[in-house]
Amino acid sequence: MALRRVTVFGGSGFIGRHLVQRLARRGAVVRVAVRDPEGAGFLKPMGNPGQVVPMRVNIADHAGIAAAVEGADAVVNLVGILHERGRRSFSEVHVNGAGRIARAAVLAGARRFVHVSALGADRASPARYGRSKAAGEATVREAFSGAVVLRPSVVFGPDDDFFNRFAALARLSPVLPVIGAMPRLDLRAEGGPRLDLVGDGGTRFQPVYVGDVADAIMRGLEDEGTAGQTYELGGPEVYRFAELMDLMLAEIGRKRLLVPMPFWAASVMAAAMELMPVPPLTRDQVRLLRVGNVLSGSAPGLEALGLSPTAVEAVLPTYLDRFRVFGRFADRPTA
């Protein structure tokens, strides 16, 4: 399908900036519906003058949403939150907001709709986040039957909120937490019994590269064969939390002690962090971490979209270099 006019809700975020760039390269006029259009001004140079247009839209405002999607061939919903604050609840953003956008897209005559959910979307999830994501998918499908739903795992890449956060912490702290890990005694270790601090390595993840997610959205917009389908997006490998920390530390050339943080301890810490304006961890996120973040195998993935997942090891050197011991221009550490 030719993309002439596309509206992207939440287009100034981590995934959105990569998507907007791709849409602009295809020649589409892109409306970027965001809360802060001035803050989204950095997107404008991605296209020709007037091609990328940030718009102030509140997803609780029916009229504002309708204006943003008017005349659009396709609509993408990237809006999501990781923690609740006041009126910005999971239910309001992930369910009600997504439903408003999908219904407005139908009324505007949009032919394609891509809704980006999350790998933890499940009505039986122990976390409110996961349950709200599943409810949001159902609401979108009820409104726009041909919607394409994408469920990415933890997304990594430049400006991500995972590797960058822990790399920054590693510059300041001699220890790094491994959530979900429990110490265990290895009785078969060479040289005698040895205490393994992080045990099995904690929560499992299957990180997916942000560029692959953006490419998957483009496939959902352009390939009519994807209509009505749900795709799970993950990388080529499954890692334990401790393994991801080891990869990050090796890349930045720092040695830090990995310490176990059982889920009960993470919940206690998260309760205190929830008092912060932007909590780095919440109790709801801890409940989500208990079930891991890997592909279920019950839905098609990147390969079904004609895409090859990118390995974490291939991308980390391109943006974690600024955290290296002697600066970003220092030689990459070698084993």
C-alpha positions, -999 to +999 in steps of 0.1 A: +000+000+000+013+035-009+017+056+022+008+092+014-004+105+048+003+088+081-005+098+116+017+085+144+005+089+180+034+090+204+058+095+175+084+115+194+093+085+217+121+060+214+104+038+187+086+067+171+116+086+160+129+056+141+095+051+125+090+087+115+124+087+098+114+056+077+080+071+068+097+103+057+121+084+035+091+067+019+078+101+010+048+101+034+035+132+050+037+124+087+016+139+114+031+133+148+004+134+175+021+142+208+015+161+241+045+184+235+048+194+198+077+218+206+096+189+222+090+169+190+106+196+168+137+175+163+117+152+140+111+179+114+146+177+097+138+140+090+118+151+061+114+180+036+099+213+049+064+206+060+066+169+056+068+160+093+043+179+113+041+176+151+006+182+165-005+188+201-030+160+209-044+147+242-056+111+238-085+119+261-097+146+236-120+131+209-119+163+188-081+165+189-077+129+179-102+133+150-082+163+137-050+144+138-063+114+118-083+134+093-074+123+057-048+098+069-042+066+049-028+049+079-025+054+117+000+041+142-005+040+179+027+040+200+013+056+231+022+037+263+033+043+299+054+023+323+039+037+355+007+053+366+004+088+378-029+106+386-053+105+356-026+088+334-036+053+345-029+021+325-066+017+318-070+053+306-039+052+283-036+016+271-074+008+269-095+040+266-069+060+247-061+032+223-099+027+217-104+064+209-076+064+184-088+032+167-124+044+164-113+078+150-091+060+124-122+041+112-143+072+110-115+090+091-114+062+065-079+051+073-071+018+055-043+006+078-039+007+116-009-006+136-011-009+173+021-014+193+014-033+225+039-053+246+051-089+249+036-090+284+000-084+272-021-111+289-055-109+306-041-133+332-009-113+338+000-107+375+007-071+366-018-043+359+004-032+330+001-066+312-036-069+318-042-033+305-021-040+274-043-071+266-075-052+272-062-024+249-055-049+221-091-062+224-105-027+224-085-018+192-096-050+174-133-043+183-130-009+167-107-017+138-109-054+129-080-053+105-056-037+129-021-051+131-009-057+167+028-059+175+041-071+208+078-062+212+100-075+240+123-051+258+135-027+231+171-018+229+191+007+208+204+043+211+186+062+238+170+030+252+160+029+289+176-004+297+212-007+288+218+030+291+203+031+326+225+003+339+256+015+321+251+049+338+247+031+371+279+012+366+298+044+364+288+053+399+282+021+418+305-009+425+276-033+424+247-039+401+214-057+411+202-088+393+164-089+398+149-123+403+183-140+411+188-162+442+222-173+455+229-210+452+257-233+463+274-251+433+285-284+448+301-295+415+323-265+409+359-272+400+380-269+431+352-276+455+318-261+465+313-225+454+287-199+462+271-186+430+257-152+440+233-148+411+222-184+408+204-190+375+209-153+365+174-139+372+146-129+349+147-140+312+146-114+284+146-116+246+156-080+237+146-067+203+164-040+183+145-007+179+153-007+142+137-041+138+105-029+156+103+002+133+108-021+102+080-044+115+056-014+118+064-005+082+056-040+071+023-038+090+015-005+072+026-016+037+017-053+035-020-059+034-014-096+042-007-086+078-042-072+084-058-085+116-026-104+126-007-103+159+031-105+159+055-111+188+088-093+183+120-105+200+157-108+192+175-140+181+186-150+217+172-154+252+193-140+280+192-140+318+193-107+335+229-114+347+240-122+311+228-089+299+247-071+326+278-091+317+274-080+280+270-044+290+300-044+314+322-061+289+313-034+263+321-005+286+352-021+301+341-020+337+340-047+364+312-046+388+299-071+414+265-086+404+244-090+435+211-110+437+179-091+442+150-116+450+116-104+439+105-097+475+135-073+479+129-057+445+092-051+456+104-034+488+128-011+469+102-004+443+076+007+469+101+035+480+109+044+444+072+049+436+074+081+456+097+096+429+083+117+401+096+092+375+101+059+394+128+037+378+110+006+392+075+000+405+059-030+423+038-036+392+069-039+371+084-064+395+053-085+392+057-084+354+094-094+358+083-126+376+070-141+344+099-131+322+099-114+288+104-139+261+084-150+230+056-175+237+059-191+202+021-189+199+023-160+174+044-152+143+075-131+147+099-110+128+107-138+104+071-139+093+074-103+083+105-110+063+129-096+088+159-111+105+163-102+142+194-082+151+217-095+179+223-074+210+261-079+205+260-063+171+244-030+183+257-023+218+291-011+206+274+016+185+260+035+215+274+023+248+309+036+239+303+068+258+303+048+291+337+033+285+363+038+312+385+062+292+357+078+272+339+070+239+369+073+217+389+048+237+396+014+221+369-011+228+379-034+257+391-068+248+390-100+268 
